[in-house]
Amino acid sequence: MRLGRSGPPSGVQPLPERRRSSSPSQVPVERLRLTVMRRIDGLLAGDHGGLFPGHGTEMGEARPYVPGDDPRRMDWAVTARHDEPHIRETISDHELDVWLVLDTSASLAYGTALATKFEVAWSALGAMAMLASTGGNRVGAVGTHARERTGRPLMLPARGGAGHVSTILAALRPEPLDGQVGDLSSAFGSVRRLARRRGMVVVASDFLGEGGWERPLRALGRTHEVIAIEVVDPREISLPDVGLIAVVDPETGDRRLLDTARRSVRDTYRSLALERRAAVAASLKSAGADHLTLRTDGDWVIDFVRFVSSRKARLVSARRPRP
């Protein structure tokens, strides 16, 4: 991301990087599975539709609208009869197609804390895939850049089973290289073509770059449940006072010098960063996506568990009939 055009730079050098005790992308899939399942123990109990509800294809009962309901499910005939907003429930499918979209742009290879952004994104998608597969759902994946061997982005069909999840995570594990640019809009288009029925799409990205993904994501959200995982590094939000430093755009190689000793520079950097994050949040909300923010300097599993718990509680509460 270029300073002055779309916000602060995504790569800052030479800031000292803290030693990482265990890199998530270097942790075997089975160890990730053990870590996730042990710390999320108990969340899988209860209604199948609580965690991965899906839209379903069979129409259910109508009920009064409550804040937080999707207005796209409004039943206007019932609303007109009762003179009160009603929505039409759908019966959740017991086999849901869950599609993973991992941003493989070079900006995600950046990290100054416990892990790189890519490591956190890969781990979070892996956790989501493992949770989905335990309920008998099918999992597929789409990459965002053309691979050297085939010249085409990674596209794996949605299938069931833990073995297929391991295959997907192994295929997504290579970290992005310098100069690698991911195309989220094309990836969303691929999901629309591959997904033959309504399901769930989980995208992990830092949502930096030139944009253009907003409209395809909104189109995707009209048919599928969408969960957007935004990964942020603390140095992308604020700069320390370390004097003159070089910043580089890992995707284009553009370099600039910043004098972090000047308070005005640090304040402008932070203001641009917060403005950028607010714009991303607004775009995700307009697409109807559930927004989860993970940081490279925190415990992503705790934030992930809280998100899954609150989402399940919200969805179960929305289906509960109102007195």
Backbone bond lengths (Angstrom), bond angles and torsions (degrees), N, CA, C in turn:
res aa  C-N    CA-C-N  psi(-1)  N-CA   C-N-CA  omega(-1)  CA-C   N-CA-C  phi
1 M - - - 1.449 - - 1.511 109.52 -
2 R 1.310 117.66 134.67 1.456 121.63 -173.43 1.521 110.79 -92.07
3 L 1.303 116.31 133.73 1.453 121.41 176.87 1.524 109.42 -66.61
4 G 1.346 115.04 132.53 1.451 119.16 178.00 1.517 113.39 93.91
5 R 1.334 117.21 -16.08 1.465 119.04 178.60 1.526 110.46 -111.02
6 S 1.307 116.69 -54.63 1.454 117.97 -177.97 1.511 112.49 -123.73
7 G 1.338 118.49 6.70 1.450 119.61 177.76 1.510 110.85 133.72
8 P 1.322 116.90 -163.84 1.455 121.27 -178.54 1.505 111.92 -73.78
9 P 1.313 118.99 158.46 1.461 121.61 -179.70 1.510 111.04 -68.31
10 S 1.329 116.50 149.72 1.450 120.22 -178.43 1.520 112.41 -90.01
11 G 1.315 119.46 -10.44 1.447 121.21 176.45 1.507 110.05 -123.54
12 V 1.309 117.57 129.41 1.451 121.73 -178.59 1.514 108.21 -125.77
13 Q 1.300 118.28 120.96 1.452 123.07 -179.16 1.527 108.83 -136.89
14 P 1.310 121.28 146.02 1.462 124.95 1.34 1.522 111.08 -103.72
15 L 1.324 118.56 84.42 1.448 121.71 173.94 1.525 108.78 -82.57
16 P 1.322 118.89 137.57 1.460 119.88 -178.92 1.518 110.63 -64.22
17 E 1.303 116.41 133.27 1.454 121.84 -178.83 1.519 108.98 -102.84
18 R 1.360 115.12 130.64 1.449 119.24 -179.69 1.512 110.81 -70.48
19 R 1.317 115.31 146.15 1.465 119.74 -179.33 1.523 109.24 -68.51
20 R 1.315 117.08 133.76 1.452 122.43 -179.58 1.520 108.75 -95.88
21 S 1.329 115.07 126.99 1.460 119.59 -177.13 1.518 112.15 -71.11
22 S 1.330 117.37 -40.22 1.462 120.46 179.77 1.510 108.82 -148.79
23 S 1.301 116.64 114.19 1.456 121.70 -178.14 1.514 109.56 -77.37
24 P 1.355 118.80 121.84 1.461 120.45 -178.25 1.519 113.24 -56.67
25 S 1.332 118.05 -36.22 1.462 118.73 -178.07 1.523 111.90 -73.39
26 Q 1.348 117.28 -13.86 1.450 120.68 177.52 1.523 111.98 -97.61
27 V 1.352 116.73 -5.54 1.447 121.02 178.87 1.520 108.71 -80.11
28 P 1.335 119.00 130.38 1.460 120.79 178.76 1.518 111.25 -57.00
29 V 1.331 114.82 153.55 1.456 120.00 -177.49 1.522 110.99 -58.97
30 E 1.327 117.51 -39.13 1.451 120.34 -178.58 1.520 111.64 -66.17
31 R 1.329 117.66 -35.04 1.456 119.68 177.35 1.526 110.60 -69.20
32 L 1.327 116.31 -37.99 1.459 119.73 175.36 1.519 109.79 -62.81
33 R 1.311 116.64 -41.17 1.461 120.69 179.18 1.527 110.63 -61.51
34 L 1.326 117.11 -43.79 1.461 121.18 179.77 1.526 110.79 -64.38
35 T 1.335 116.46 -43.94 1.467 120.50 -178.94 1.519 111.21 -62.50
36 V 1.322 116.08 -45.60 1.465 120.14 -177.10 1.518 110.97 -67.90
37 M 1.328 117.06 -50.63 1.453 120.41 -174.88 1.523 111.96 -65.99
38 R 1.323 117.72 -33.18 1.463 120.33 -179.96 1.521 110.71 -68.94
39 R 1.326 117.55 -38.21 1.463 120.58 -176.01 1.523 112.61 -87.84
40 I 1.330 116.93 -13.08 1.460 119.84 177.62 1.526 109.91 -107.29
41 D 1.313 116.52 15.29 1.452 121.12 -178.55 1.529 110.20 -58.12
42 G 1.337 116.50 126.84 1.451 121.34 179.31 1.513 113.62 105.07
43 L 1.330 117.17 -22.35 1.462 118.96 -179.00 1.524 112.25 -74.15
44 L 1.328 116.39 -21.26 1.455 119.05 -176.12 1.517 112.58 -84.62
45 A 1.335 116.84 -7.06 1.449 119.27 -179.46 1.524 109.76 -74.61
46 G 1.340 115.55 154.09 1.460 119.41 175.49 1.511 113.02 101.26
47 D 1.323 114.76 -156.23 1.462 121.99 -174.66 1.515 111.02 -61.74
48 H 1.323 115.67 133.00 1.464 119.93 179.13 1.521 111.34 -58.75
49 G 1.313 116.30 -37.97 1.445 119.88 -177.01 1.499 114.04 -77.62
50 G 1.349 117.84 -1.45 1.449 119.01 -176.41 1.511 113.30 -68.53
51 L 1.323 117.12 -39.47 1.458 120.50 -175.81 1.518 111.56 -92.70
52 F 1.314 116.75 -47.67 1.458 121.88 178.97 1.524 108.35 -123.57
53 P 1.342 117.85 78.10 1.452 119.75 -172.22 1.514 114.11 -70.78
54 G 1.325 117.45 -39.10 1.453 119.79 -174.89 1.523 110.85 65.92
55 H 1.302 116.62 165.89 1.456 120.51 178.64 1.519 111.55 -77.24
56 G 1.326 115.78 -37.17 1.448 119.32 -172.21 1.517 110.70 80.09
57 T 1.317 116.18 162.98 1.460 120.64 -179.29 1.523 112.16 -115.59
58 E 1.346 117.02 -11.89 1.454 120.53 -179.50 1.528 109.46 -103.30
59 M 1.339 115.95 130.19 1.458 120.34 -177.67 1.517 110.70 -72.25
60 G 1.341 115.61 138.44 1.453 121.28 178.43 1.519 111.01 -108.49
61 E 1.339 115.61 -150.24 1.450 120.85 -176.30 1.523 110.75 -84.64
62 A 1.325 114.96 159.56 1.459 121.41 173.94 1.521 108.51 -92.41
63 R 1.322 115.77 147.33 1.460 120.88 178.42 1.527 108.46 -146.23
64 P 1.345 117.29 160.17 1.470 119.75 179.46 1.522 111.61 -60.62
65 Y 1.300 115.70 145.29 1.469 122.45 178.05 1.521 109.71 -70.83
66 V 1.348 115.39 137.30 1.463 121.35 174.21 1.523 107.72 -125.63
67 P 1.329 118.09 149.63 1.472 120.36 179.59 1.516 111.73 -52.95
68 G 1.319 115.41 132.16 1.458 121.56 -177.73 1.514 113.58 105.62
69 D 1.349 117.30 -15.57 1.468 120.48 177.62 1.524 110.27 -69.46
70 D 1.317 115.03 152.76 1.456 121.20 178.15 1.533 108.76 -75.55
71 P 1.337 118.80 115.29 1.476 119.93 -178.76 1.519 113.42 -64.46
72 R 1.331 117.12 -15.76 1.458 119.51 178.69 1.525 111.79 -69.99
73 R 1.341 117.46 -14.36 1.470 120.67 178.81 1.526 111.34 -99.32
74 M 1.310 117.57 17.78 1.466 121.79 179.52 1.531 110.52 -64.73
75 D 1.329 115.53 131.59 1.472 121.68 175.85 1.529 107.22 -98.76
76 W 1.322 115.84 100.81 1.454 119.92 -172.65 1.528 112.59 -72.59
77 A 1.326 117.67 -28.55 1.473 119.78 178.77 1.523 110.20 -66.65
78 V 1.327 116.54 -47.23 1.470 119.86 179.27 1.529 110.10 -67.63
79 T 1.329 116.35 -36.79 1.463 120.47 178.30 1.525 110.78 -60.32
80 A 1.329 116.21 -41.36 1.465 120.08 -179.46 1.530 111.42 -68.12
81 R 1.344 117.38 -36.87 1.465 120.28 -178.76 1.522 112.19 -69.21
82 H 1.328 115.95 -40.10 1.464 119.85 -174.80 1.520 112.92 -96.33
83 D 1.324 116.81 -5.77 1.464 120.63 -178.76 1.534 110.88 56.74
84 E 1.330 115.38 34.48 1.465 122.25 179.19 1.528 107.19 -151.83
85 P 1.343 118.39 137.63 1.474 119.73 -178.23 1.520 112.20 -59.43
86 H 1.331 115.95 130.35 1.465 123.04 175.40 1.526 109.06 -128.50
87 I 1.328 115.88 150.17 1.455 120.98 172.88 1.517 108.79 -118.75
88 R 1.314 115.78 157.54 1.456 122.03 179.84 1.526 108.81 -103.07
89 E 1.338 115.92 119.47 1.455 120.45 178.27 1.529 110.15 -74.34
90 T 1.319 115.82 156.92 1.461 121.05 171.85 1.517 108.37 -122.16
91 I 1.295 116.22 146.62 1.460 121.60 179.61 1.521 108.33 -81.25
92 S 1.326 115.78 121.55 1.460 120.59 -174.44 1.525 110.99 -65.47
93 D 1.319 115.13 137.99 1.452 120.04 172.81 1.521 109.31 -70.88
94 H 1.325 116.74 141.97 1.465 119.95 179.01 1.523 111.76 -83.21
95 E 1.304 117.15 -9.27 1.464 121.13 173.85 1.522 107.02 -127.00
96 L 1.330 114.78 110.81 1.457 121.22 -173.83 1.527 109.47 -110.64
97 D 1.316 116.65 140.05 1.460 121.17 173.29 1.521 108.58 -89.18
98 V 1.331 116.21 120.20 1.463 122.56 179.42 1.526 108.16 -111.47
99 W 1.328 116.64 122.17 1.455 121.91 -177.87 1.530 109.67 -108.61
100 L 1.330 115.64 129.48 1.455 122.23 178.41 1.526 109.64 -101.01
101 V 1.323 116.29 132.75 1.466 121.83 175.67 1.528 107.00 -124.06
102 L 1.323 116.79 113.26 1.461 121.75 -179.18 1.521 109.47 -109.10
103 D 1.322 115.62 122.22 1.460 121.00 177.12 1.531 108.98 -72.97
104 T 1.322 116.26 123.30 1.466 120.88 -178.22 1.524 111.02 -112.03
105 S 1.333 116.16 31.66 1.462 120.22 175.62 1.526 109.93 -70.91
106 A 1.330 115.73 153.51 1.457 120.49 -177.61 1.523 112.53 -62.71
107 S 1.333 117.63 -24.82 1.462 120.26 -179.06 1.520 112.00 -63.62
108 L 1.331 118.31 -22.39 1.454 120.36 -179.59 1.523 113.22 -78.93
109 A 1.330 117.45 -12.24 1.462 119.82 177.54 1.529 111.70 -78.52
110 Y 1.317 116.90 3.94 1.464 122.53 -176.46 1.519 110.43 -92.97
111 G 1.318 117.45 141.67 1.455 122.03 176.03 1.509 110.87 -170.89
112 T 1.327 117.42 136.20 1.466 121.74 -179.18 1.519 111.75 -119.89
113 A 1.334 117.92 8.03 1.460 120.06 -175.07 1.524 110.40 -122.91
114 L 1.335 117.23 -121.62 1.452 121.13 -174.81 1.528 112.79 -80.78
115 A 1.310 117.86 -20.52 1.466 121.33 -176.72 1.512 108.45 -162.07
116 T 1.324 115.98 168.93 1.456 119.75 171.50 1.519 108.93 -81.13
117 K 1.318 115.82 163.07 1.464 119.76 178.47 1.527 111.00 -62.37
118 F 1.326 116.42 -36.07 1.454 119.47 -179.57 1.527 111.27 -65.37
119 E 1.327 116.53 -39.63 1.460 120.30 179.63 1.520 111.10 -62.16
120 V 1.318 116.48 -41.54 1.466 120.24 178.45 1.529 110.20 -67.27
121 A 1.337 116.93 -43.31 1.462 120.72 -179.19 1.525 111.02 -62.86
122 W 1.343 116.08 -44.86 1.476 120.24 179.90 1.523 110.62 -62.50
123 S 1.313 117.10 -42.80 1.467 121.11 -178.79 1.521 111.32 -65.70
124 A 1.339 116.63 -42.35 1.464 119.81 -179.33 1.529 111.51 -65.37
125 L 1.338 116.45 -41.66 1.464 119.01 176.46 1.523 110.72 -64.89
126 G 1.337 116.44 -37.91 1.456 119.86 177.43 1.514 112.01 -62.22
127 A 1.335 116.23 -41.72 1.464 120.08 177.94 1.522 110.99 -63.66
128 M 1.331 116.75 -41.98 1.459 120.47 179.26 1.526 110.68 -64.65
129 A 1.324 117.43 -40.05 1.462 120.80 179.44 1.523 111.38 -65.49
130 M 1.337 116.38 -39.60 1.463 119.74 179.91 1.518 111.54 -66.84
131 L 1.333 116.83 -40.52 1.453 119.94 177.47 1.528 110.83 -64.00
132 A 1.338 115.90 -39.87 1.464 119.48 -179.36 1.522 111.52 -65.98
133 S 1.331 116.63 -41.88 1.461 120.10 -175.26 1.521 112.23 -68.57
134 T 1.347 118.28 -25.95 1.458 119.48 -179.24 1.527 112.14 -69.08
135 G 1.314 117.60 -20.37 1.461 120.66 179.35 1.508 113.49 -94.30
136 G 1.315 117.90 10.58 1.452 120.96 -179.21 1.503 113.87 83.25
137 N 1.333 117.30 11.00 1.458 120.36 179.36 1.523 111.21 -80.07
138 R 1.308 115.75 161.05 1.462 121.67 176.87 1.522 109.25 -99.32
139 V 1.335 116.11 143.86 1.461 122.00 -176.41 1.521 109.10 -124.37
140 G 1.338 115.90 132.61 1.458 122.44 173.82 1.519 109.51 -128.86
141 A 1.323 117.58 171.50 1.463 120.72 -176.78 1.517 110.88 -146.91
142 V 1.345 114.41 149.41 1.462 122.26 176.71 1.524 107.76 -136.25
143 G 1.336 116.64 133.42 1.454 121.71 175.82 1.517 110.85 -92.73
144 T 1.337 116.27 175.82 1.468 119.58 -175.82 1.520 113.40 -117.43
145 H 1.334 119.08 5.15 1.466 119.30 178.46 1.521 109.45 -140.00
146 A 1.318 115.39 156.09 1.458 121.23 179.94 1.520 109.72 -76.52
147 R 1.324 116.62 130.33 1.459 121.32 179.20 1.517 110.53 -82.32
148 E 1.343 115.27 149.23 1.464 120.03 -175.64 1.521 111.77 -64.47
149 R 1.311 116.76 -38.59 1.465 119.57 -174.02 1.526 112.26 -67.49
150 T 1.331 117.30 -42.78 1.460 120.87 -175.60 1.526 113.31 -106.94
151 G 1.327 117.00 -20.94 1.457 120.02 -176.10 1.510 113.32 76.57
152 R 1.333 117.00 8.01 1.457 121.56 -179.73 1.529 109.40 -127.11
153 P 1.327 117.35 154.50 1.468 119.87 177.76 1.526 111.32 -66.37
154 L 1.312 115.50 158.48 1.457 121.30 176.30 1.518 109.91 -67.28
155 M 1.329 116.72 128.30 1.458 122.18 175.64 1.516 108.40 -141.08
156 L 1.331 116.23 111.89 1.457 122.01 179.13 1.521 108.99 -115.35
157 P 1.328 118.55 128.81 1.470 121.09 -176.44 1.519 111.83 -66.12
158 A 1.327 115.76 159.34 1.452 121.20 179.14 1.524 109.87 -78.20
159 R 1.329 115.19 120.06 1.464 122.02 178.25 1.518 109.23 -139.78
160 G 1.312 115.56 163.79 1.455 120.94 -179.69 1.510 111.93 -96.31
161 G 1.327 115.00 168.04 1.458 120.59 174.77 1.516 113.71 103.26
162 A 1.334 115.45 146.39 1.463 121.06 179.37 1.524 111.62 -66.00
163 G 1.331 116.85 -31.77 1.453 119.74 179.57 1.517 112.30 -63.19
164 H 1.327 116.60 -39.65 1.458 119.74 179.09 1.519 110.88 -68.18
165 V 1.342 117.65 -37.14 1.460 120.85 176.56 1.528 110.27 -61.50
166 S 1.331 116.99 -42.37 1.463 120.28 177.96 1.521 111.25 -62.54
167 T 1.336 116.70 -38.87 1.464 120.60 177.75 1.525 111.04 -62.88
168 I 1.328 116.48 -42.83 1.458 120.90 179.44 1.523 110.81 -62.78
169 L 1.332 117.64 -47.46 1.458 120.97 -177.15 1.526 111.39 -65.99
170 A 1.328 116.92 -35.39 1.462 119.30 176.47 1.522 110.92 -66.40
171 A 1.338 117.18 -37.95 1.465 120.86 179.60 1.521 111.86 -69.30
172 L 1.333 117.60 -28.60 1.459 121.59 -178.31 1.529 113.02 -89.88
173 R 1.324 118.60 -5.56 1.456 120.92 -170.06 1.522 116.32 -71.72
174 P 1.320 121.71 -33.30 1.475 119.23 -177.02 1.520 112.12 -56.96
175 E 1.342 116.47 127.94 1.471 120.65 -179.10 1.519 110.80 -70.63
176 P 1.334 117.13 149.24 1.470 120.63 179.06 1.523 111.39 -61.80
177 L 1.323 115.60 150.08 1.457 122.57 178.12 1.520 109.88 -99.81
178 D 1.324 116.69 159.43 1.465 120.65 176.41 1.527 109.92 -58.13
179 G 1.306 115.58 136.60 1.455 120.69 -179.74 1.512 114.30 86.35
180 Q 1.329 117.55 -4.86 1.455 121.13 -178.83 1.527 109.61 -79.80
181 V 1.314 116.38 127.16 1.468 121.93 -177.68 1.521 108.88 -117.55
182 G 1.320 116.36 123.81 1.455 120.87 177.84 1.514 111.43 -93.21
183 D 1.306 116.80 144.88 1.464 122.55 -178.68 1.527 108.34 -112.87
184 L 1.335 116.65 94.52 1.454 120.72 -178.73 1.524 112.07 -65.59
185 S 1.323 117.05 -38.63 1.458 119.62 -177.44 1.532 111.27 -62.11
186 S 1.338 116.66 -41.81 1.471 119.64 177.50 1.520 111.34 -66.58
187 A 1.344 116.56 -37.07 1.457 119.99 178.54 1.524 111.17 -63.64
188 F 1.333 116.25 -41.33 1.467 119.21 177.51 1.523 110.83 -64.43
189 G 1.330 116.70 -37.46 1.454 119.65 176.49 1.518 111.92 -64.09
190 S 1.335 116.94 -37.98 1.469 120.68 177.82 1.520 110.94 -63.84
191 V 1.344 116.80 -40.89 1.464 119.54 178.54 1.526 110.22 -62.29
192 R 1.315 117.45 -41.61 1.465 120.21 179.78 1.526 111.10 -60.96
193 R 1.334 116.66 -36.37 1.464 119.33 179.42 1.527 111.88 -75.54
194 L 1.327 117.11 -35.51 1.459 120.50 -175.48 1.520 112.58 -81.58
195 A 1.336 117.11 -34.45 1.461 121.01 -176.86 1.528 109.39 -76.95
196 R 1.308 116.06 107.44 1.461 120.46 -176.12 1.519 112.67 -86.78
197 R 1.323 117.20 -9.38 1.453 120.11 176.25 1.523 108.77 -146.52
198 R 1.308 115.51 169.00 1.457 119.55 -177.50 1.525 110.69 -64.34
199 G 1.324 114.98 142.12 1.449 119.57 -179.94 1.516 110.61 -160.23
200 M 1.308 115.68 -144.68 1.454 121.69 -179.07 1.516 109.64 -129.56
201 V 1.340 116.18 140.64 1.464 122.98 177.60 1.523 107.88 -120.59
202 V 1.329 116.72 127.19 1.461 122.42 178.34 1.524 107.57 -118.12
203 V 1.322 117.33 117.02 1.457 122.01 -178.52 1.515 108.92 -114.96
204 A 1.334 116.71 135.11 1.465 122.68 177.35 1.520 108.47 -120.32
205 S 1.347 116.81 123.78 1.452 121.41 -175.66 1.521 108.97 -162.65
206 D 1.329 116.32 167.43 1.459 119.57 169.41 1.529 110.72 -94.64
207 F 1.338 116.63 -7.08 1.464 123.69 176.87 1.529 111.72 54.72
208 L 1.326 115.26 38.46 1.451 120.90 173.03 1.527 108.68 -97.59
209 G 1.308 116.12 -178.52 1.461 119.20 177.62 1.512 112.12 100.57
210 E 1.315 115.02 -159.44 1.461 121.22 -171.82 1.516 114.17 -83.44
211 G 1.318 118.99 -7.38 1.465 120.28 -179.73 1.516 111.69 82.71
212 G 1.324 115.97 -159.33 1.459 121.61 -177.19 1.518 113.15 96.90
213 W 1.336 117.55 -5.36 1.464 120.75 -178.25 1.529 111.82 -90.60
214 E 1.325 118.16 -11.00 1.456 120.59 -172.76 1.535 112.64 -63.33
215 R 1.335 117.22 -48.69 1.455 119.52 -178.00 1.529 112.38 -66.24
216 P 1.351 120.70 -45.59 1.469 119.63 176.11 1.524 113.06 -60.06
217 L 1.342 117.29 -34.31 1.459 119.22 179.22 1.527 110.84 -69.39
218 R 1.331 117.14 -38.73 1.464 119.65 176.62 1.523 110.59 -62.72
219 A 1.326 116.18 -40.57 1.469 119.62 178.02 1.526 110.58 -63.73
220 L 1.318 116.46 -38.14 1.461 120.96 178.75 1.525 110.16 -67.15
221 G 1.337 116.30 -37.54 1.455 120.35 -178.31 1.516 113.80 -69.71
222 R 1.316 118.37 -16.50 1.466 120.04 178.10 1.521 111.49 -71.16
223 T 1.322 116.86 -23.30 1.459 121.25 -176.74 1.515 112.52 -110.74
224 H 1.329 117.27 -34.50 1.464 121.15 -172.34 1.521 111.77 -118.72
225 E 1.340 114.99 156.59 1.456 120.22 165.88 1.524 106.93 -71.12
226 V 1.329 118.02 137.25 1.459 121.55 -177.73 1.525 109.70 -125.64
227 I 1.323 116.15 130.36 1.463 122.63 172.37 1.520 106.98 -118.58
228 A 1.323 116.68 122.91 1.465 122.31 -179.65 1.525 109.17 -108.73
229 I 1.323 116.27 121.39 1.463 122.61 178.68 1.522 107.55 -104.46
230 E 1.321 116.52 109.93 1.459 122.04 178.65 1.525 108.98 -96.86
231 V 1.329 116.97 125.54 1.463 121.81 -178.42 1.524 108.77 -107.47
232 V 1.327 116.18 129.81 1.461 122.31 -173.38 1.523 109.73 -129.48
233 D 1.329 116.18 139.49 1.461 122.04 172.38 1.524 108.48 -103.31
234 P 1.339 118.42 142.06 1.470 119.73 -176.82 1.516 114.04 -59.00
235 R 1.341 119.04 -30.55 1.458 121.18 -179.33 1.528 112.19 -75.07
236 E 1.328 116.99 -7.95 1.461 119.87 173.48 1.526 111.57 -87.00
237 I 1.319 116.35 -8.20 1.456 120.76 179.53 1.524 111.37 -104.94
238 S 1.314 117.51 -37.92 1.460 120.33 -178.97 1.520 109.64 -147.64
239 L 1.326 115.65 150.97 1.458 122.58 179.42 1.527 109.93 -110.24
240 P 1.315 117.34 140.30 1.465 119.88 174.81 1.535 110.36 -81.45
241 D 1.295 116.14 164.17 1.468 121.75 177.32 1.523 108.30 -84.57
242 V 1.361 114.99 91.57 1.472 120.38 -179.52 1.527 111.16 -124.36
243 G 1.316 116.92 17.10 1.452 119.97 178.10 1.518 112.84 83.10
244 L 1.320 116.58 -148.35 1.463 122.33 -176.47 1.529 109.89 -80.89
245 I 1.328 115.99 125.89 1.464 120.70 179.77 1.526 109.27 -132.51
246 A 1.316 115.27 161.25 1.465 121.98 175.27 1.511 108.83 -102.57
247 V 1.327 116.96 133.80 1.461 122.21 175.02 1.518 107.56 -115.35
248 V 1.327 115.44 145.51 1.457 120.23 -175.07 1.519 109.77 -136.61
249 D 1.306 116.33 140.13 1.456 122.57 171.74 1.525 107.07 -86.56
250 P 1.346 119.43 110.85 1.461 121.05 -175.20 1.514 114.41 -67.04
251 E 1.319 117.63 -16.05 1.461 120.11 -178.76 1.523 112.33 -90.54
252 T 1.350 116.99 -32.19 1.464 119.88 -178.62 1.523 112.92 -111.21
253 G 1.342 116.86 -18.24 1.457 120.34 -177.60 1.516 113.89 83.94
254 D 1.335 118.48 0.67 1.467 121.24 178.88 1.530 110.29 -62.05
255 R 1.328 116.25 137.09 1.463 121.43 -178.83 1.521 110.36 -125.01
256 R 1.343 114.67 147.19 1.455 121.62 175.56 1.522 108.70 -144.95
257 L 1.319 114.58 160.10 1.462 121.21 175.58 1.517 108.88 -106.16
258 L 1.328 115.63 136.79 1.454 121.48 177.42 1.520 109.12 -126.06
259 D 1.313 115.70 134.89 1.463 120.91 176.79 1.523 107.49 -96.38
260 T 1.330 116.74 92.40 1.459 120.81 -176.81 1.526 112.48 -72.18
261 A 1.333 117.12 -9.04 1.464 119.15 175.81 1.524 111.73 -69.64
262 R 1.323 116.66 -19.22 1.470 121.07 179.11 1.527 109.11 -86.10
263 R 1.312 115.53 122.79 1.461 120.55 -178.76 1.522 111.53 -62.23
264 S 1.328 117.33 -35.72 1.461 120.30 -179.72 1.530 111.40 -61.84
265 V 1.344 116.10 -36.06 1.470 120.28 178.54 1.526 109.71 -66.46
266 R 1.328 116.65 -45.74 1.465 119.85 -179.41 1.526 111.23 -64.97
267 D 1.320 116.81 -40.32 1.465 119.84 179.83 1.530 111.32 -66.41
268 T 1.344 116.54 -41.45 1.462 119.98 178.72 1.522 110.98 -64.15
269 Y 1.323 115.75 -41.56 1.471 121.46 178.48 1.529 110.25 -58.96
270 R 1.323 116.59 -48.86 1.464 120.62 -178.88 1.524 111.26 -65.01
271 S 1.328 116.93 -39.98 1.454 120.33 179.57 1.523 111.32 -62.62
272 L 1.338 116.81 -43.60 1.460 120.70 178.23 1.520 111.56 -64.49
273 A 1.337 115.50 -38.82 1.463 119.27 -179.49 1.525 111.28 -65.27
274 L 1.328 117.35 -45.97 1.453 120.69 179.91 1.527 111.25 -66.02
275 E 1.335 116.18 -36.66 1.464 119.93 177.26 1.519 110.70 -64.08
276 R 1.322 115.70 -40.39 1.462 120.07 179.24 1.530 111.03 -65.04
277 R 1.323 116.93 -44.36 1.461 120.56 -179.51 1.526 111.04 -64.80
278 A 1.318 117.01 -38.25 1.466 120.16 177.80 1.527 110.78 -63.81
279 A 1.344 116.68 -39.21 1.463 120.42 178.78 1.522 110.75 -65.73
280 V 1.332 117.20 -39.91 1.469 121.12 178.12 1.528 109.91 -63.79
281 A 1.331 116.49 -45.31 1.462 120.45 179.92 1.523 111.12 -60.77
282 A 1.329 117.10 -40.68 1.461 120.58 179.21 1.524 111.41 -65.52
283 S 1.334 117.02 -39.93 1.468 120.55 179.27 1.523 111.07 -65.81
284 L 1.329 117.21 -41.18 1.461 120.71 179.00 1.524 111.01 -66.29
285 K 1.332 116.57 -38.46 1.456 119.91 179.03 1.518 111.00 -66.10
286 S 1.334 116.57 -40.53 1.465 119.73 -179.98 1.521 111.80 -66.26
287 A 1.341 116.58 -24.04 1.468 120.57 177.40 1.522 111.81 -84.60
288 G 1.345 117.19 -3.32 1.454 120.33 -179.50 1.513 113.54 77.48
289 A 1.340 117.25 20.98 1.462 121.10 -176.80 1.522 111.22 -89.82
290 D 1.324 115.95 143.59 1.457 121.17 168.79 1.522 107.61 -77.22
291 H 1.331 116.87 129.24 1.458 122.40 -170.23 1.528 110.36 -108.30
292 L 1.320 116.17 120.34 1.464 122.55 175.32 1.519 108.63 -118.87
293 T 1.335 116.93 126.32 1.458 121.94 177.95 1.519 109.49 -106.99
294 L 1.327 116.30 125.87 1.461 122.51 177.08 1.518 108.84 -118.54
295 R 1.326 116.83 142.57 1.460 122.42 -178.67 1.521 109.81 -114.66
296 T 1.325 114.70 150.00 1.469 119.64 179.69 1.520 112.36 -77.56
297 D 1.330 117.91 -10.46 1.462 120.34 -179.68 1.524 111.78 -105.71
298 G 1.327 117.91 15.97 1.456 121.24 178.98 1.515 111.64 -129.60
299 D 1.321 115.24 -179.18 1.464 121.96 176.99 1.521 108.09 -87.75
300 W 1.324 116.59 100.80 1.450 120.56 -174.74 1.526 111.39 -64.79
301 V 1.335 117.55 -29.13 1.465 119.96 -178.47 1.528 110.36 -65.70
302 I 1.336 117.29 -42.15 1.463 120.30 179.27 1.526 110.55 -61.72
303 D 1.342 116.57 -46.59 1.461 119.95 178.86 1.525 111.18 -63.46
304 F 1.321 116.50 -36.81 1.459 121.46 178.94 1.534 110.35 -65.62
305 V 1.326 116.85 -44.67 1.462 121.23 -179.62 1.529 110.32 -62.80
306 R 1.330 116.95 -43.61 1.461 119.86 179.08 1.523 111.40 -61.28
307 F 1.316 116.31 -41.03 1.464 120.80 179.80 1.522 110.72 -64.03
308 V 1.335 116.81 -47.67 1.456 120.74 -178.97 1.524 110.49 -63.04
309 S 1.341 117.09 -41.72 1.466 120.85 -179.17 1.526 111.30 -64.27
310 S 1.340 116.33 -47.05 1.464 119.58 -178.27 1.520 111.09 -67.68
311 R 1.326 117.26 -36.30 1.458 119.95 179.50 1.524 110.85 -66.69
312 K 1.334 116.30 -42.50 1.459 119.48 178.73 1.522 110.56 -63.48
313 A 1.347 117.37 -44.93 1.461 120.75 -179.63 1.525 110.91 -62.20
314 R 1.342 116.53 -40.24 1.463 119.87 -179.04 1.520 111.53 -66.02
315 L 1.332 116.74 -42.29 1.457 119.97 -178.10 1.523 111.52 -69.95
316 V 1.332 116.50 -39.24 1.467 119.44 178.33 1.524 109.98 -66.08
317 S 1.351 117.11 -40.76 1.451 120.74 179.86 1.522 111.30 -65.01
318 A 1.330 116.95 -36.77 1.458 120.33 -179.54 1.520 111.96 -66.84
319 R 1.353 116.86 -29.31 1.464 119.77 179.85 1.525 112.52 -84.47
320 R 1.362 116.71 -13.52 1.455 120.10 -178.13 1.523 109.45 -74.35
321 P 1.316 119.35 129.29 1.468 121.32 -177.95 1.524 111.35 -62.24
322 R 1.324 115.14 139.89 1.442 121.21 -179.18 1.525 110.49 -85.88
323 P 1.355 119.51 137.16 1.476 120.95 -178.54 1.535 110.25 -58.68
